[in-house]
């Protein structure tokens, strides 16, 4: 009986140690190197912040006065300044298809992802979580960061960047009617973003033969 109890105690102790090791692997801390607006490197581990999507490094946004600005680099630099000299604590939630650790990370108890979204430096990534939708609405209402003018979601930007140049089915109707978070916007040949914009009829997008037709249908001209 005593032998059985000793073996039982040993088994429980081993399970506890294994559990402690697993828990330690799920939580990790250290200084963070900022790779982009939603990706860090902590103790040699690449970390993708859960539930948000920040502008890509090559992505530009447009202010109300029509001036373009590098919102992707701004989001990265904003986060780097916020984390400089501070210890980050992360809790692993999973691994993405790029082998990055997907995690919630905090600084002094403050959720980094939520701070980014409230500042307008990232968007709620509704495909994976609704946790930051209220924070996004607050930033949108206050016109902070990327919400100070026109912006495509990072997902839209990535999809267009990966797509080949699209030609109009009718060369005389080459105006692209695009639908995004900024509303219905048409792009004229020669405008800066014209080549990367793709027309997807499944999303209600279409080609126009004239600016008058586009405006009559409820579209407005892109600022760039």
Rosetta silent file (secondary structure, phi, psi, omega in degrees, C-alpha in Angstrom):
SEQUENCE: XXXXXXXXXXXXXXXXXXXXXXXXXXXXXXXXXXXXXXXXXXXXXXXXXXXXXXXXXXXXXXXXXXXXXXXXXXXXXXXXXXXXXXXXXXXXXXXXXXXXXXXXXXXXXXXXXXXXXXXXXXXXXXXXXXXXXXXXXXXXXXXXXXXXXXXXXXXXXXXXXXXXXXXXXXXXXXXXXXXXXXXXXXXXXXXXXXXXXXXXXXXXXXXXXXXXXXXXXXXXXXXX
SCORE:     score description
SCORE:     0.000 S_00000001
   1 L     0.000  -43.275  179.421    0.000    0.000    0.000 S_00000001
   2 H   -63.179  -40.076  179.134    2.834    2.349    0.916 S_00000001
   3 H   -62.178  -41.518  179.797    4.577    1.551   -2.367 S_00000001
   4 H   -62.273  -42.827 -179.873    1.409    2.368   -4.329 S_00000001
   5 H   -63.815  -39.979  179.510    1.061    5.682   -2.533 S_00000001
   6 H   -63.128  -41.960  178.219    4.675    6.544   -3.243 S_00000001
   7 H   -65.543  -38.321  179.937    4.214    5.779   -6.934 S_00000001
   8 H   -64.843  -44.694  179.102    1.000    7.820   -6.991 S_00000001
   9 H   -61.757  -41.786  179.030    2.694   10.807   -5.353 S_00000001
  10 H   -62.773  -41.356  179.471    5.568   10.547   -7.836 S_00000001
  11 H   -63.285  -43.799  179.031    3.145   10.424  -10.783 S_00000001
  12 H   -62.148  -41.948  179.797    1.282   13.496   -9.533 S_00000001
  13 H   -62.750  -41.547  178.973    4.562   15.340   -9.055 S_00000001
  14 H   -64.702  -41.324  177.755    5.681   14.475  -12.588 S_00000001
  15 H   -62.159  -40.712  179.951    2.361   15.635  -14.042 S_00000001
  16 H   -63.453  -41.689  178.980    2.664   18.891  -12.120 S_00000001
  17 H   -64.898  -41.663  178.043    6.159   19.442  -13.461 S_00000001
  18 H   -62.705  -42.444  179.214    5.036   18.726  -17.031 S_00000001
  19 H   -63.397  -40.573  179.200    2.124   21.101  -16.622 S_00000001
  20 H   -64.163  -38.874  178.537    4.395   23.795  -15.264 S_00000001
  21 H   -64.938  -41.254  179.058    6.708   23.336  -18.244 S_00000001
  22 H   -64.327  -42.033 -179.771    3.801   23.600  -20.699 S_00000001
  23 H   -64.259  -39.761  179.795    2.507   26.720  -18.953 S_00000001
  24 H   -63.140  -35.114  179.596    5.968   28.279  -19.059 S_00000001
  25 H   -69.208  -26.970 -178.595    6.119   27.618  -22.791 S_00000001
  26 H   -80.776  -23.234  179.739    2.785   29.424  -23.276 S_00000001
  27 E  -119.149  134.436  179.664    3.945   32.588  -21.472 S_00000001
  28 E  -150.317  153.798 -175.508    7.190   34.408  -22.225 S_00000001
  29 E  -137.121  160.498  176.103    8.635   37.864  -21.605 S_00000001
  30 E   158.491  179.293  174.815   11.428   40.076  -22.817 S_00000001
  31 E   -70.622  147.445 -176.930   12.375   43.136  -24.807 S_00000001
  32 E  -111.040  136.082  168.952   10.576   43.390  -28.144 S_00000001
  33 E  -100.739  124.167 -177.195   11.967   44.164  -31.575 S_00000001
  34 E   -86.242  121.979  179.545    9.191   45.633  -33.728 S_00000001
  35 E   -91.421  -48.076  172.456    9.066   44.135  -37.226 S_00000001
  36 E  -151.679 -168.525 -172.473    5.883   45.850  -38.406 S_00000001
  37 L   -65.738  -14.821  177.881    2.690   47.234  -36.903 S_00000001
  38 L  -135.594   16.427 -178.754    1.408   43.870  -35.680 S_00000001
  39 E  -132.353  131.855 -179.878    4.519   41.672  -35.530 S_00000001
  40 E  -123.524  168.082  166.286    7.221   41.535  -32.861 S_00000001
  41 E  -125.182  119.891 -178.558   10.263   39.490  -32.047 S_00000001
  42 E  -124.570  117.629 -179.298   10.537   38.530  -28.385 S_00000001
  43 L    53.186   43.045  177.278   13.473   36.399  -27.194 S_00000001
  44 L    79.164    4.571 -177.797   14.123   35.218  -30.735 S_00000001
  45 E  -110.148  126.385  176.637   10.506   34.269  -31.329 S_00000001
  46 E   -76.396  129.686 -173.988    8.432   35.981  -34.029 S_00000001
  47 E  -123.652  124.529  174.566    5.093   36.997  -32.570 S_00000001
  48 E   -99.462  118.673 -179.041    1.942   37.957  -34.484 S_00000001
  49 E   -64.706  129.648 -175.833   -0.395   40.001  -32.269 S_00000001
  50 L   -72.864  139.718  167.392   -3.771   38.293  -32.024 S_00000001
  51 L    82.433    3.332  179.790   -6.995   39.889  -33.238 S_00000001
  52 E  -133.892  163.693  177.170   -5.635   42.920  -35.101 S_00000001
  53 E  -140.907  115.599 -179.201   -4.320   43.802  -38.556 S_00000001
  54 L   -97.162  156.819  177.630   -1.978   46.762  -39.028 S_00000001
  55 L   -55.229  142.883  177.493   -1.168   48.479  -42.345 S_00000001
  56 L   -68.784  155.154 -176.255    1.537   46.710  -44.331 S_00000001
  57 L   -57.422  -34.499 -179.592    4.954   48.378  -44.439 S_00000001
  58 L   -89.179    6.185 -174.722    4.516   49.296  -48.104 S_00000001
  59 L   -86.494  140.588  176.056    0.965   50.556  -47.638 S_00000001
  60 L  -116.077  152.135  174.706   -0.011   54.208  -48.040 S_00000001
  61 E  -121.594  173.533 -178.317   -3.090   56.052  -46.825 S_00000001
  62 E  -127.187  131.423  176.887   -4.581   59.376  -47.903 S_00000001
  63 E   -80.902  168.799 -177.722   -5.375   62.382  -45.734 S_00000001
  64 L   -60.324  -28.053 -179.272   -8.479   64.492  -46.255 S_00000001
  65 L   -84.001    5.218  177.416   -6.466   67.087  -48.174 S_00000001
  66 L    91.517   -5.295 -179.976   -5.435   64.423  -50.696 S_00000001
  67 L   -77.992  133.668  176.267   -1.855   64.019  -49.482 S_00000001
  68 E   -82.833  152.816  176.373   -0.579   60.458  -49.283 S_00000001
  69 E  -147.687  151.385 -174.384    1.358   59.248  -46.275 S_00000001
  70 L   -81.365   79.429 -174.868    3.213   56.056  -45.387 S_00000001
  71 H   -68.573  -27.372  178.245    0.762   54.716  -42.812 S_00000001
  72 H   -66.276  -46.173  178.120    2.390   51.262  -42.759 S_00000001
  73 H   -69.127  -35.604  177.589    5.773   52.605  -41.689 S_00000001
  74 H   -60.877  -43.979 -179.923    4.067   55.025  -39.308 S_00000001
  75 H   -61.333  -42.224  177.857    2.269   52.140  -37.523 S_00000001
  76 H   -62.388  -47.741 -177.272    5.571   50.282  -37.124 S_00000001
  77 H   -67.166  -35.978  178.299    7.399   53.348  -35.808 S_00000001
  78 H   -62.163  -44.932 -179.832    4.531   54.241  -33.458 S_00000001
  79 H   -67.000  -40.952  179.835    4.631   50.766  -31.914 S_00000001
  80 H   -60.739  -41.834  178.724    8.436   50.778  -31.669 S_00000001
  81 H   -65.713  -36.338 -179.058    8.362   54.077  -29.772 S_00000001
  82 H   -67.594  -34.170 -174.489    5.664   52.735  -27.456 S_00000001
  83 H   -97.677   -7.402 -174.432    7.641   49.602  -26.562 S_00000001
  84 L   -57.965  125.679  176.612   11.152   51.048  -26.427 S_00000001
  85 L    75.869   10.198 -177.409   12.913   50.130  -23.191 S_00000001
  86 L  -118.899  151.440  178.612    9.938   48.188  -21.815 S_00000001
  87 E   -88.821  134.700  179.914    9.424   44.486  -21.127 S_00000001
  88 E  -105.177  135.874  175.541    6.702   42.710  -23.072 S_00000001
  89 E  -115.891  126.479 -176.162    4.813   39.720  -21.669 S_00000001
  90 E  -121.776  149.345  174.209    3.046   37.436  -24.154 S_00000001
  91 E  -119.827  117.437 -177.035    0.655   34.517  -23.886 S_00000001
  92 E   -69.548  133.411  176.702    0.780   32.087  -26.791 S_00000001
  93 E  -111.667  -21.946 -178.381   -2.567   31.241  -28.401 S_00000001
  94 E   172.358 -165.777  179.015   -1.375   29.301  -31.420 S_00000001
  95 E  -133.910  134.693 -178.935    0.856   29.289  -34.498 S_00000001
  96 L   -91.359 -179.050 -174.360    0.003   30.784  -37.887 S_00000001
  97 L   -69.833  -11.930  176.610    0.811   29.450  -41.359 S_00000001
  98 L   -97.035   11.831  179.240    4.064   31.441  -41.408 S_00000001
  99 L    68.439   19.707  174.849    5.223   29.617  -38.239 S_00000001
 100 L   -86.084  148.517  174.236    4.839   32.762  -36.148 S_00000001
 101 E   -76.286  123.978  175.091    3.568   32.539  -32.587 S_00000001
 102 E   -90.949  125.201 -172.393    0.100   34.093  -32.359 S_00000001
 103 E  -151.013  158.799  165.762   -0.203   35.738  -28.959 S_00000001
 104 E   -93.692  131.828 -178.844   -1.746   38.369  -26.752 S_00000001
 105 E  -127.033  147.589 -177.460    0.990   40.650  -25.491 S_00000001
 106 E  -139.302  156.229  172.558    0.980   43.294  -22.789 S_00000001
 107 E  -125.117  117.915 -178.438    3.223   45.938  -21.270 S_00000001
 108 L    51.557   41.410  177.107    2.644   46.600  -17.576 S_00000001
 109 L    81.947   -0.934 -178.162   -0.771   44.957  -17.895 S_00000001
 110 E   -96.398  123.197 -178.611   -1.780   47.047  -20.922 S_00000001
 111 E   -66.917  114.184 -176.217   -2.959   45.054  -23.978 S_00000001
 112 H   -62.127  -41.482 -178.920   -0.669   46.135  -26.831 S_00000001
 113 H   -61.161  -43.896 -179.588   -3.176   45.170  -29.543 S_00000001
 114 H   -64.590  -40.287  178.335   -5.920   47.261  -27.961 S_00000001
 115 H   -60.909  -42.877  178.664   -3.591   50.247  -27.605 S_00000001
 116 H   -61.274  -45.825 -177.814   -2.702   50.001  -31.305 S_00000001
 117 H   -66.545  -42.351  179.835   -6.333   49.865  -32.403 S_00000001
 118 H   -63.893  -28.468  179.771   -7.383   52.777  -30.156 S_00000001
 119 L   -83.275   -5.946 -176.530   -4.568   54.864  -31.636 S_00000001
 120 L    77.013   19.991  179.560   -5.711   54.145  -35.186 S_00000001
 121 L   -96.836   -4.212  177.763   -2.474   52.261  -35.872 S_00000001
 122 L  -157.701  164.988  178.795   -4.250   48.938  -36.527 S_00000001
 123 E  -114.242  155.550  171.943   -7.715   47.566  -37.280 S_00000001
 124 E   -65.596  130.245 -179.052   -9.783   44.904  -35.566 S_00000001
 125 L   -93.956   82.648 -171.758   -9.177   41.665  -37.490 S_00000001
 126 L   -61.322  -21.693  178.897  -12.795   40.485  -37.528 S_00000001
 127 L   -61.597  -28.791 -176.228  -11.919   37.308  -39.392 S_00000001
 128 L  -115.758  -23.136 -176.557  -10.313   35.995  -36.207 S_00000001
 129 L  -163.101  149.045  174.651  -11.728   38.019  -33.312 S_00000001
 130 L  -107.202   10.491 -174.532  -14.279   40.685  -32.382 S_00000001
 131 L   -60.875  -29.473 -171.964  -12.382   41.676  -29.230 S_00000001
 132 L  -111.798   15.641 -179.021  -11.167   44.996  -30.614 S_00000001
 133 H   -64.329  -43.929 -179.907  -14.190   46.180  -32.592 S_00000001
 134 H   -63.332  -39.358  177.932  -15.232   48.726  -29.946 S_00000001
 135 H   -64.461  -37.535  177.677  -11.693   50.122  -29.808 S_00000001
 136 H   -65.908  -42.612  179.090  -11.720   50.469  -33.598 S_00000001
 137 H   -60.577  -38.514  177.856  -15.053   52.300  -33.523 S_00000001
 138 H   -62.487  -45.833  179.781  -13.605   54.727  -30.981 S_00000001
 139 H   -65.626  -39.546  179.135  -10.578   55.429  -33.198 S_00000001
 140 H   -63.754  -45.634 -179.546  -12.770   55.792  -36.296 S_00000001
 141 H   -62.824  -38.160 -178.889  -15.113   58.248  -34.566 S_00000001
 142 H   -85.143   -4.111  179.859  -12.149   60.294  -33.313 S_00000001
 143 L    56.625   47.372  179.423  -10.426   60.087  -36.743 S_00000001
 144 L   -90.015  148.860  172.565   -7.171   58.872  -35.245 S_00000001
 145 H    54.270 -124.248 -176.381   -4.258   57.487  -37.229 S_00000001
 146 H   -65.294  -17.689 -178.499   -5.296   55.713  -40.418 S_00000001
 147 H   -84.684    7.352  179.408   -8.883   56.925  -39.927 S_00000001
 148 H   -78.340   -3.941  178.999   -7.864   60.545  -40.590 S_00000001
 149 E  -165.669 -140.985  179.880   -8.635   60.030  -44.300 S_00000001
 150 E   -88.240  137.956  178.367   -9.004   57.208  -46.819 S_00000001
 151 L  -151.064  138.190  170.079   -7.596   53.784  -46.002 S_00000001
 152 L   -90.684  150.308  174.540   -7.922   50.270  -47.384 S_00000001
 153 L   -65.791  150.179  177.666   -7.897   47.409  -44.932 S_00000001
 154 H   -55.493  -34.968  179.203   -4.527   45.616  -44.841 S_00000001
 155 H   -63.926  -40.969  177.428   -6.265   42.499  -46.183 S_00000001
 156 H   -64.168  -42.247  179.704   -7.517   44.441  -49.219 S_00000001
 157 H   -61.352  -44.452 -179.638   -4.042   45.866  -49.768 S_00000001
 158 H   -64.165  -41.608 -178.595   -2.448   42.408  -49.639 S_00000001
 159 H   -63.883  -41.459 -178.847   -5.005   40.935  -52.029 S_00000001
 160 H   -71.821  -36.848  179.587   -4.484   43.680  -54.581 S_00000001
 161 H   -65.183  -29.481 -178.386   -0.715   43.558  -54.302 S_00000001
 162 H   -86.609   -8.575 -175.849   -0.809   39.832  -55.061 S_00000001
 163 L   -94.154  146.341  175.820   -3.109   40.214  -58.067 S_00000001
 164 L   -70.014  161.567  177.950   -1.946   40.836  -61.646 S_00000001
 165 L   -59.677  136.162 -176.687   -2.822   44.079  -63.403 S_00000001
 166 L  -105.076  132.449  178.997   -6.443   43.994  -64.540 S_00000001
 167 L  -101.005  147.586  179.018   -7.539   45.290  -67.938 S_00000001
 168 L   -68.028  138.937  177.350  -10.955   46.746  -68.703 S_00000001
 169 L   -62.624  -29.438  176.343  -13.242   44.409  -70.687 S_00000001
 170 L  -123.999  113.891 -176.772  -14.069   47.435  -72.883 S_00000001
 171 L   -54.735  -24.637 -179.802  -11.118   49.817  -73.472 S_00000001
 172 L   -84.668   -4.386 -179.917  -13.511   52.774  -73.641 S_00000001
 173 L  -125.608   69.708 -170.062  -14.863   51.972  -70.151 S_00000001
 174 L  -103.172    7.926  179.041  -11.670   51.913  -68.101 S_00000001
 175 E   -80.811  128.195 -176.339  -12.770   53.707  -64.921 S_00000001
 176 E   -95.295  118.939  175.801  -12.580   51.341  -61.934 S_00000001
 177 E   -93.895  110.741 -173.745  -15.412   51.485  -59.402 S_00000001
 178 E  -110.259  143.460  176.446  -14.024   50.141  -56.122 S_00000001
 179 E  -114.557  123.083  179.277  -15.841   49.382  -52.839 S_00000001
 180 E  -141.862 -173.577  178.531  -13.839   49.678  -49.611 S_00000001
 181 L   -62.646  -23.948  179.670  -14.250   50.806  -46.020 S_00000001
 182 L   -80.644   -4.235  179.348  -13.973   54.360  -47.291 S_00000001
 183 E   111.147 -160.234  179.339  -17.080   53.831  -49.436 S_00000001
 184 E   -90.393  115.830 -174.284  -17.650   53.680  -53.193 S_00000001
 185 E  -130.264  135.886  176.173  -14.671   55.232  -54.940 S_00000001
 186 E  -107.882  146.575 -177.199  -13.745   55.319  -58.621 S_00000001
 187 E  -117.278  128.951  179.809  -10.183   55.385  -59.932 S_00000001
 188 L   -90.198  146.970  173.295   -9.185   57.048  -63.186 S_00000001
 189 L   -53.883  134.148 -179.054   -6.438   55.722  -65.497 S_00000001
 190 L    98.755  -19.692  176.554   -3.210   57.476  -64.531 S_00000001
 191 L   -70.813  157.495 -170.712   -4.073   57.892  -60.862 S_00000001
 192 L   -58.153  -41.550 -175.006   -1.522   56.510  -58.438 S_00000001
 193 L   -95.318    4.804 -173.639   -3.504   53.505  -57.217 S_00000001
 194 L   -56.747  -48.316 -173.308   -5.235   52.693  -60.501 S_00000001
 195 L   -64.893  -33.789 -176.365   -3.038   49.740  -61.509 S_00000001
 196 L   -86.098  -12.854  178.785   -3.285   47.931  -58.169 S_00000001
 197 L   -77.853  131.961  176.933   -7.067   48.314  -57.834 S_00000001
 198 L  -113.881  141.333  178.885   -9.036   45.272  -59.007 S_00000001
 199 L   -93.465  120.540 -179.080  -12.717   45.299  -59.921 S_00000001
 200 L  -118.560   99.088 -178.141  -14.624   42.462  -58.258 S_00000001
 201 H   -56.504  -27.822 -179.604  -18.269   42.296  -59.435 S_00000001
 202 H   -65.013  -21.059  178.935  -19.070   39.887  -56.579 S_00000001
 203 H  -100.325    9.301 -178.786  -18.490   42.788  -54.173 S_00000001
 204 L    85.920   11.290  179.196  -20.630   45.202  -56.158 S_00000001
 205 L   -85.676  157.435 -175.000  -17.654   46.749  -57.953 S_00000001
 206 E  -159.081  169.403  175.532  -17.871   47.730  -61.610 S_00000001
 207 E   -97.684  147.416  176.816  -16.341   49.505  -64.592 S_00000001
 208 E  -125.274  150.399  179.690  -17.531   52.926  -65.759 S_00000001
 209 L   -93.434  -17.368  179.748  -17.280   54.605  -69.135 S_00000001
 210 L  -152.736  157.342  176.944  -17.350   58.170  -67.784 S_00000001
 211 H   -64.891  -35.412  179.607  -16.938   60.086  -64.537 S_00000001
 212 H   -60.692  -41.139  179.279  -20.488   61.369  -64.910 S_00000001
 213 H   -66.568  -38.765  179.542  -21.793   57.791  -64.944 S_00000001
 214 H   -65.604  -45.081  179.768  -19.726   56.899  -61.890 S_00000001
 215 H   -65.513  -39.493  179.925  -20.958   59.912  -59.915 S_00000001
 216 H   -64.052  -28.262 -179.619  -24.557   59.276  -60.952 S_00000001
 217 L   -86.177   -2.121  176.981  -24.237   55.715  -59.609 S_00000001
 218 L   101.698    9.602  177.572  -23.057   56.979  -56.226 S_00000001
 219 L   -92.809  154.330  172.870  -19.282   56.708  -56.562 S_00000001
 220 E  -122.224  153.986 -175.112  -16.821   59.522  -55.755 S_00000001
 221 E   -71.548  140.060  175.884  -13.407   60.108  -57.303 S_00000001
 222 L   -64.759  147.324 -179.208  -10.317   58.796  -55.497 S_00000001
 223 L   -76.494  -18.875 -177.709   -8.077   61.488  -54.067 S_00000001
 224 L  -130.989    0.000    0.000   -4.957   59.874  -55.492 S_00000001
